[in-house]
Amino acid sequence: MRQATDNMSDMALFVAVADQGSISQAARALGLPRSTISRHLKELEERLRVTLIQRTTRKLRLTEAGRIYHQRCKEILAAIARAEAEVSELDVEVGGVLRVGVPSGIGTEWFQEQIGEFFRVYPEIRLELITDHRIRDIHDEDLDLVIVRGPLPDSLLISRRMAPADLLCVASPRYLAAAPPLESPADLRAHRCMIALHEELNGDRWPLLSGESVQITPCFATNDMHYLREALLAGSGVALIPWISVLEEVSAGILTPVLVESVGARGGHYYCVYAPESRHVTKVSATVEFLVDFFARHFGRHTPPWVRG
């Protein structure tokens, strides 16, 4: 590593001498002793085993090898300067490609308003939204940021609490009007239950607030929360779903919470998660702050069904 650093320094000194036309002028421009530059040039020529500069009493002249080496050194030094400038801009400019992983179990409807506002604030960011039913790995998937439901699987990652992740049992008024009574968890056995295929809701048992669970018989299963939501709106059955995915419909009376006091899960949260090395990358930190602020404003307008008097 030290040899590579020394080589870069010798390149820079050689380019300075060639551009200035003399060792003395290069020494003044760089603020170095003339003897230091002369010594490095001699060592450089010895290492390369070629003569780069023909020295006369009046001026210096590049040899053919010197002209080729001068051109290549300038290209290398310019490339290094560009690389350093690009990396430095990451800390000051909010732009470039931003890859965000979102589990499909969260749902996409709540991104609609958010994405429009995001692009108005950060028009220079190119957003790549990667959805899947699996918890995404930041490094394996080359993601800048992931949204997950806690607890976090990797404590080495940095996380910010973003939004509530409570699970709520809901159905449409049309379905409930034609279905058997639904007054206790045991009544679910007589209902058309629809499930989301991801880690926490997958299977034939739904969690109870008591810490136990109730067995259900699924009639429909999907790994995409959009289709589960559409099935609910179509009156196809009852589902256990993140409140975040249906809060607008619940507030408007389009979907009705059921078994609020017994079925579901409370107290969970969604988190923005990113690698420690990304905390100084402006596009990542700015996006995290945007998400936290957006959902604080968004959910502040809605009262959860389980806290209504």
N, C-alpha and C positions, 0 to 999 in steps of 0.2 A: 504493500500500500504506500509506504514511504517512497519507494522507487517511482511509482506512478506519479506521486505528487511532485517529486523532483523533476521528472520529465516534463510535466506541465509547466513548471516554473521556467525551465530551460527554453521551452517553446516560446513562452511569453517574452523572455529576454531576447531571444533571437529575432522574433517578429519586431520588437521595438527597435533593435539595431538596424534591421533591414529597412524599416519604414523611416527612421530618422536619418539614415545615411551615414552615421558615424557612431562609434562607441561613446564618445564624449557627449554628444547630443542625447543619446539614449540614456546615459547616466544622469544627466540633468533632468530629463523628463520623468524618470522613474525615482529620482532621489536616492540613487545608489552610487557607491564609489566606482570609478572607472575600472579599477583593478578587479572588483567583484564580477563585473560583467565580462571582462576579458577572460577571467578564470573559468566562468561557466561556459563561455563559447568554446574554449579549448577543450574542456571536458566533454561537451556535446559532440564536437567533431571526432574526438577520440572514441567515444562510445559508438557513433555511427560509422566510423572508419571512412569518412569522406571529408573533403574540404568544402565547407559551405560558403565561406567568404574569402575572397582574395584581398589581402591587405596591402595597400601602398601608402606612401608618405602623405598623399593628398586626400585619398578617399577609399571607401570600401566598395567592392563590387561582388555581387552574388555570382557564384558558379552555377552551372546548369543544375547540379544537385541542390544548390542553395535556393534556386528559384522554385524548384519543385517542392522542396521542404517548406519554404516560406508560404506557398499557396495552401498546402495541406494544413500547416499549423494555423493559418488564419481561419480556415474552414472549421477546424476543431475548436478553436477558442471561441468563435462566433456561435457554434452549436452549444457549447457549455453556457455561454451568456444567455442564449435563448431559453435553455432548460431552466436555469436559475430564475429567470424572469417569469416563466410560466408557473413554476412552483410558488414563487412569491405572490403571484396574483391570486392563488387559491385562498390566501389569508385576507384579501382585501376586496375581491370581486365576488358578487353573488351571481354566478353564471356557470354554464357548462352542463354536462350530463349528470343527472341525479337519479340513481336507481334505488327505488323503495320497494321493499318486500311487504306484502299485505296478505295475511291468511284469508282465503276465500270465505271462511266461517264468519268473518266480521260483517260482510255485506258491503256493497258498493254504493248504495243510494245516498249514504251520508257523505260521500265524496263529491257529489255533484256541485253543491254550492261552494264547497271548500276549494275545489280545483280552479273554478272561475276566479275566486278571490286571490288564490295563490299566484296565478299568472298575471293578474293585474299588479301585484306587489313585486313579483320577480319575473319579468318578461324574458330575461336572458337565460333562464334555466330551461333545459330540455328534460322533462320529467319522463322517466320510464317506470311505470307502475307494474310490478310483477306480482300476480295473485296466484295462490296455490293453497291447498288444504293442509300442507305440511308447515311446520315451523321452519322458517328459512335460516340457513347458516350464512352469516354475513360474508365470511371470507370465501367459502366454497362457491357461493353464487355471485360473487363480485358485487355485493350490494353496499350502498352507502348507509342505508338506514332500514330497519325493519320495525314493523308494528306487531307486537305480540301481547297475548293475555298472560299476566303473571300467574304464578311465580316465574322468575327468569331462570332459564336452564344454565346460563353461563354467567357467573358472578363477576367475571373479568370484564364484561361489557358494561358500558355506561348506559344508564336508563333514566328516562324522565316520565313521570306519570302523566298520561294524556287524557284519558276519558274513562268513565265507568264501564264495567263489563258485566253488569248484573244480568242474570238470565230470568226471563219472564215467560209464563205460559199464556198464549193468546189464541184467539179464534175470531172469525168474523161474526157479526150479529146474525147474518143469514144462516151460517152453519149452526150456531147455537140455538136458533129458533126452531130448527128442524131436528136437532140431535137430542139424545136422551139427556136427562139432568146431569149437571157436572158440578157437584157440591163438595166432593172429597176426592183425594188421590185415587182411591179405589174405583171411582166411577170412570177413570180413564180406560179401563179394560173394555168398556162398551163404546169407545170412541175411535174415530179415525185419527190416529196419531202420526205426525210427520216429523222426521228427524233430519238433522244436519250431520253429514258424515265428516266429522273432524274429531280431534283427540278427546274433547270434553263432552260432546253430545252424542257421540257415536254409540250405537247399541240399543238394547231394549229396556234400559232402565233410566229413569229420570231422577235427578237429585231432589230430595226434600229439604226444606229449611231446618228440619230437625236433625239433619246429618245422615238420615237413612235414605232409601231410594224406593221408587215404585216401579213395578214392571209394566211395560206397555207393549202393544203389538203394532209395529210400524206398518203403515199402508203406503208410505212414500218416503224415499230417502234421497238426498242429494248432497254433493260437496260444494254446492254453490248457493250461498245465502239468498241470492237474487231469485232463484227458482222457488226456494222455500217461501219467500215472502209473497211471490206471485200466487203460489198455491193457497196461501192463507187468504189473500185478497179475493181469490176465486171461490172461497167458501168450501175448500176441499177437506178441511179437517182442523185439528188443533196442533200447535207446535210449541216447543220450548226453544226460545230464540233470544239472542242478545237484545236487551231493551234498546240499545243504540241503533239497531237496524229497523225498528218499527216505532220509534217514539213519536214521529209526526203522525202516523196513522192512529196510534193510541190516543194522542191528544185530540185528534179530530173525530174520534169515535168510529173510525173506519174499521179498527180492530179493537176487540174487547179483552182486557186482562181477565184471566180466570185462575182460580185457586191461588190467588196472590199470597194468602197467608200460609200456604203449605208447600207449594211446588216451586222450584227454582233455585237460584243461588244469588247471594248478596255479598257486596263488599269487594268484588274483584275489580281489577282495573286493566286497561290497555296501556302499554308503555311504548314510547319511542326508544329504540335500542340502537346503539352504534358503537363502533370500535373506539378504544381510547385514542388511537392515532388520528381519528377524524374530528376530535373536539375542537381543533384549531382550523379546520377547513370551513370557511365561511358559509358555503352553500349548505353544509350539513347543519351547523349550529343555527343558522338563520331559519332553516326549515323546521327544526325541532321547536324553536321559539314560536314560529307561526302556528304549528299544530297545537301546541299547548294553549296558546291564546285563543285560537279559533274555537276549540272545543269548550274552553271555559265560558266563552260567550254563548256558544250554541246551546249547551246544556243548561246554562243559567236560566233559559226561558221555559224550561220544562220541569214539572214536579213529578217525581217517580210515583207510580200508582200505589206503591206500598206505604207511602208516607201521607197519603191524603186522609183528611179527617172524615 
